[in-house]
Amino acid sequence: MADEIVIRTVDLSKQFSIRKDKSLKERVLKRGRGRAHAEQFWALREVNLEIASGHTIGLIGPNGSGKSTLLQMITGIITPTAGYVERTGRVAALLNLGAGFHPDLTGRENVYLNASILGLSRKEIDRHFDAIVEFSEIQKFIDTPVKFYSSGMYVRLAFAVAVHVDPDILIIDEVLSVGDEAFQRKCRERIEQFQQQGKTIVLVTHSLEQVQKWCDRAILLVKGDVVAQGDPKDVVARFREMQGPPTDSAPARQRTDVSIAAARALDPDGVAASTFASGSPVSLDLGIASDDALTGWAMRIELRKADGTLAHSMTTSQRGIELPALVGRATVRIDFPALPLAAGNYHADIAVLASTGHVLHDRKQAVRFAIARDCGDGGVVALDPTVRMAEDLAPARTGE
């Protein structure tokens, strides 16, 4: 039934202890003093939620707001300090990279281990095994210990297992951004199939656009409290209002007459594009508009992975670039001779700054683009190390 409640949390709370001992000596000297040297931290406080079947829920909030803790309690990985969770149906979860994988077991062995944990019998796993491996696209490495897998290979296999156990509830905690663009597209298609089948999906992501596109309901967590829930557009707007501009000694207000009117990524031929080869030149074309005279201003550009990881940050003032006074509209071109980034989805956060450094106007995820790369290396920076067998190398010299 579409209105059946499949996840309910009642006064759900979680407290963690943060040890303050800084060394082994301190721990020995303070032995027996109990929790006197531990700080108590509430990750969640009295969270009450009801999630109905057939809905796709976007869980958003700043870092440290308790999103991952909430998902781990819903899935039963950690127990609450107070309150409880009611859950109906089989749950498949992708919480952290490689969660549930044993590093010394092969991909094949981990498929059987994970699928059995999720409730499948040996016969059921046998029946689904070929489809899981085909979906993951790591056939050549299925009998390799997963400790040798790249982050992309981890995600491929984990997602393949999760979607083939026929879950009633699929829970995803910001891991799909690790895969390459082609695999992410495949994942999106499978998620859309789940939605059409009436499955329940709970998604944690830093991509607010993704929440508005995929989800029919959103929940905003801040410092362990639910501060908003409902229509994704309204909840996302509330979150953006709360983020606001950075402050120094006094609150900074954005100017309504200044705007980033347009933004796009260009290839070396000056053509707008959304996918670039790793290491290729990329330009950002930014249209800046100001109704009143704008002097002494600067721009900040932050390149981030889809999960929010900062890849590069710069401001024109730090680089000694002076931008001319502006009235009306002008185009600022940022040329990157090469972007040696690892494969994945990225975006550029753009801001117009006053001479004091205050933000006059900012535009999160103003430009979104993908980096394509043949190898499956993870991380942010694309490196090309060479590998040789030790027999081909001169013996290492020891210090005298």
Secondary structure, 3 states (H helix, E strand, C coil): CCCCEEEEEEEEEEEEEEECCCCHHHHHHCCCCCCCCEEEEEEEEEEEEEEECCCEEEEECCCCCCHHHHHHHHCCCCCCCEEEEEECCCEEEECCCCCCCCCCCEHHHHHHHHHHHCCCCHHHHHHHHHHHHHHHCCHHHCCCEHHHCCHHHHHHHHHHHHHHCCCCEEEEECCHHHCCHHHHHHHHHHHHHHHHCCCEEEEECCCHHHHHHHCCEEEEEECCEEEEEECHHHHHHHHHHHHCCCCCCCCCCCCCCEEEEEEEEECCCCCECCEEECCCCEEEEEEEEEEEEECCCEEEEEEEECCCCEEEEEECCCCCCCCCCEEEEEEEEEEECCCCECCEEEEEEEEEECCCCCEEEEEEEEEEEEEECCCCCCCCECCCCCCCCHHHCCCCCCCC
